Amino acid sequence: MSSAAPFVLDAPLTILYRDEHIVAVDKPSGMLVHRSFLDKHETVFVMQTLRDMLGQHVFPVHRLDRPTSGVLLFALSSDVARLLAEQQEQKLWRKHYLAVVRGFMQQGGELDYPLKEQLDKIADKFSRDDKAPQPALTRYQPLQHVELPIPVSKYPAARYTLVALQPVTGRKHQLRRHMAHLRHPIVGDTSHGDGKHNALFKAHFACRRLLLLAKQLQLPHPVTGEALSIIAGLNELEPLFNQFGWPIDDAYYQQQFSEFFAEEKWQKSP
């Protein structure tokens, strides 16, 4: 059972896109998507909050980890939920994330590194733990750097990189585990990260969250086929980006995503 303090929603969920078929919201960091017996103390959830806001049932079609913020899409009918599930099976979705990682990442690339399935001690206690690692593919590109005159560990200064990420596959904690594998763990990651740097952000920036944001979701509309691009805000990360001198306008990130993650650049990738 989680020992984290119950999540408190200070304001209604921000709706990023809505029509008669689908709705997308900007999920806050720390908020569970739906009820879970693993977090019985929680009383606030995206799914129930959105249902109450709209006055109708919503159908989850993908998920974000509790500490991750950003674009979260729901269907407004079971038929549309099925269509969206088919789109994902056909790999028609493009998910673009931003993360703040430890150290200076100098080059972008593609990490093809299989991940062993992570099992929960309670929810997966009857699952096999001897399965072979599953294929996992992530594309990454450094966007911005910052060096802070704050000693950390044995170093006189702390260095960080703002990275654009595209998970081509969707394994559990894939981005967090892949960044840790590259020796650039995401700041605020309590499972795969660096405790000294997590503590630095708490002490100097009052930042206690995982610095991972689902910034953009691109997909064909499940009914009309129209190309959709749904973008989340930086929200509470905007002051931090301002302090670091990093861009805060959406146009910059859309341009970076479109240039680096253009599919023609990755035609040889699986």
C-alpha positions in Angstrom: 0.0 0.0 0.0 1.2 3.5 -0.9 2.2 5.8 2.0 1.9 8.9 -0.1 -0.4 11.7 1.1 -3.8 11.7 -0.5 -4.0 13.8 -3.7 -6.0 17.1 -3.5 -7.3 18.7 -6.6 -7.1 22.5 -6.2 -9.2 23.3 -9.4 -11.3 21.5 -12.0 -9.4 19.4 -14.5 -8.3 21.4 -17.6 -10.0 20.1 -20.7 -7.6 20.2 -23.7 -10.0 18.9 -26.4 -13.6 17.8 -26.4 -16.2 16.8 -29.0 -19.1 14.4 -29.0 -16.8 11.4 -29.3 -13.7 12.0 -27.2 -12.3 14.3 -24.5 -8.7 15.0 -23.5 -7.6 16.4 -20.2 -4.4 17.8 -18.7 -3.7 15.3 -15.9 -1.9 16.7 -12.9 1.1 15.0 -11.5 0.2 12.9 -8.5 -3.3 12.1 -9.6 -4.4 8.5 -10.2 -6.3 7.9 -13.4 -8.9 5.6 -11.7 -9.5 3.8 -8.4 -7.0 1.2 -7.4 -6.9 -1.2 -4.5 -3.2 -0.4 -4.3 -4.0 3.1 -3.1 -7.1 2.7 -1.0 -6.6 6.0 0.8 -7.1 8.0 -2.4 -10.4 9.7 -3.0 -9.7 11.8 -6.1 -9.3 10.3 -9.5 -9.2 11.6 -13.1 -11.9 9.3 -14.4 -14.5 10.0 -11.7 -13.7 13.7 -11.6 -14.1 14.0 -15.3 -17.3 12.0 -15.3 -18.8 14.4 -12.7 -17.6 17.4 -14.7 -19.2 16.2 -17.9 -22.2 14.5 -16.4 -21.6 11.3 -18.4 -19.6 8.2 -18.4 -16.0 8.3 -19.8 -14.0 5.4 -21.0 -10.2 5.3 -20.4 -8.2 4.3 -23.5 -4.6 4.7 -22.2 -2.9 5.6 -19.0 -0.3 7.8 -17.5 1.7 6.8 -14.4 0.5 8.6 -11.2 3.5 11.0 -11.0 3.4 11.9 -14.7 1.4 14.8 -15.9 0.0 15.8 -19.3 -2.3 14.7 -22.1 -4.8 12.0 -21.1 -7.5 10.9 -23.6 -10.9 9.3 -22.9 -13.6 8.1 -25.2 -17.2 9.1 -24.6 -18.7 5.7 -25.7 -17.6 2.1 -25.7 -17.7 2.0 -29.5 -15.2 4.9 -29.8 -13.1 3.3 -27.0 -12.8 0.2 -29.2 -11.8 2.3 -32.3 -9.1 4.1 -30.2 -7.8 0.8 -29.0 -7.5 -0.4 -32.6 -5.6 2.7 -33.5 -3.1 2.0 -30.8 -2.7 -1.6 -31.9 -2.0 -0.2 -35.4 0.6 2.2 -33.9 -1.2 5.3 -35.2 -0.7 7.3 -32.1 2.4 9.6 -31.6 3.2 10.4 -28.0 5.8 13.1 -27.2 7.1 13.8 -23.7 9.4 16.3 -22.0 11.7 15.2 -19.2 14.4 16.9 -17.1 17.3 14.5 -16.6 20.5 14.4 -14.6 23.6 15.5 -16.5 24.4 16.9 -19.9 23.0 14.7 -22.6 24.8 15.7 -25.8 23.3 13.7 -28.6 19.9 12.3 -29.5 19.2 8.8 -30.7 17.1 5.7 -30.3 17.4 3.2 -27.5 16.3 -0.3 -28.4 16.6 -2.0 -25.0 14.2 -4.8 -23.9 12.7 -4.4 -20.5 11.7 -7.2 -18.1 8.0 -6.9 -17.2 7.6 -5.1 -13.8 5.2 -7.0 -11.6 3.4 -5.5 -8.6 3.7 -7.6 -5.4 0.0 -7.4 -4.8 -1.7 -6.9 -8.1 0.5 -9.4 -10.0 1.2 -11.9 -7.2 -0.1 -14.8 -9.3 1.8 -13.7 -12.5 4.9 -15.5 -13.8 8.1 -13.6 -13.0 10.3 -15.6 -15.5 9.0 -14.0 -18.7 11.6 -12.9 -21.2 12.3 -9.2 -21.5 9.9 -7.4 -23.8 11.0 -5.3 -26.7 11.1 -1.6 -25.8 12.1 1.3 -28.1 12.5 5.0 -27.1 13.6 8.0 -29.2 15.2 10.9 -27.4 16.6 14.3 -28.2 18.3 16.9 -25.9 16.7 20.3 -26.2 18.2 22.5 -23.5 20.9 22.4 -20.8 21.4 24.2 -17.6 24.3 24.3 -15.1 23.4 25.3 -11.5 26.1 26.6 -9.1 24.9 24.1 -6.5 27.2 21.4 -5.2 25.8 17.9 -5.5 27.5 14.6 -4.6 31.2 15.1 -5.4 30.6 17.8 -8.1 30.8 21.6 -7.5 27.8 22.2 -9.8 24.6 20.4 -10.9 23.9 19.8 -14.6 20.6 19.0 -16.2 19.1 18.5 -19.7 15.6 19.0 -21.0 14.9 16.0 -23.2 12.2 15.3 -25.8 11.1 11.7 -25.7 9.0 9.5 -27.9 8.1 6.0 -26.6 7.6 3.8 -29.7 6.5 0.9 -27.5 4.5 1.2 -24.3 6.2 -0.8 -21.5 5.6 0.0 -17.8 7.8 2.9 -16.7 9.6 2.7 -20.1 10.8 6.2 -20.3 11.9 6.3 -16.7 13.8 3.0 -17.0 15.3 3.8 -20.4 16.6 7.2 -19.2 18.1 5.5 -16.1 19.8 2.9 -18.5 21.4 5.8 -20.4 22.7 7.2 -17.0 20.5 10.2 -17.3 17.7 9.4 -14.8 14.7 11.7 -14.7 14.7 14.1 -11.8 12.1 13.2 -9.2 12.0 9.5 -10.1 12.0 7.8 -6.7 12.2 4.3 -8.3 14.9 4.6 -10.9 16.4 8.1 -10.2 19.1 9.8 -8.2 18.1 10.6 -4.7 20.7 13.4 -4.3 19.4 15.3 -7.3 15.8 14.7 -6.3 16.7 16.2 -2.9 18.3 19.2 -4.6 15.1 20.0 -6.5 13.1 19.7 -3.3 15.4 22.0 -1.3 16.1 24.7 -3.9 13.0 24.7 -6.1 10.3 23.2 -3.8 9.8 20.7 -6.6 8.7 17.3 -5.3 7.3 15.8 -8.5 8.6 13.6 -11.3 9.8 15.9 -14.0 8.1 14.0 -16.8 5.3 15.5 -18.9 3.2 14.0 -21.7 3.3 17.2 -23.7 1.7 16.2 -27.0 -0.5 13.4 -28.4 -1.0 13.1 -32.1 -3.6 10.8 -33.6 -6.3 10.5 -36.3 -9.8 11.3 -35.0 -11.4 7.9 -34.4 -14.6 8.9 -36.2 -13.7 11.6 -38.7 -10.1 10.7 -39.4 -9.0 14.3 -38.9 -5.4 14.7 -37.8 -5.5 15.8 -34.1 -2.6 17.3 -32.1 -3.5 17.7 -28.4 -1.0 19.7 -26.3 -0.7 19.9 -22.5 0.6 23.0 -20.7 3.8 23.2 -18.6 1.6 24.4 -15.7 3.6 24.3 -12.4 6.8 23.6 -14.4 6.7 27.0 -16.2 8.4 28.9 -13.3 11.1 26.3 -13.2 11.7 26.6 -17.0 11.8 30.3 -16.7 14.4 30.1 -14.0 16.5 27.9 -16.2 16.0 30.1 -19.3 14.2 27.4 -21.2 11.4 28.1 -23.7 7.9 28.0 -22.4 5.9 28.5 -25.6 4.1 25.5 -27.1 5.2 26.4 -30.7 8.9 25.7 -29.8 8.1 22.2 -28.6 5.8 21.4 -31.5 8.6 22.4 -33.9 11.2 20.3 -32.0 8.9 17.3 -31.9 8.0 17.5 -35.6 11.6 17.9 -36.7 13.2 15.2 -34.6 10.4 12.6 -34.5 9.4 12.9 -38.2 8.7 9.3 -39.3 10.8 9.6 -42.4 13.9 9.9 -40.2 13.2 6.5 -38.7 12.1 4.4 -41.7 14.8 1.8 -40.8 13.5 1.5 -37.3 11.3 -1.4 -36.3 
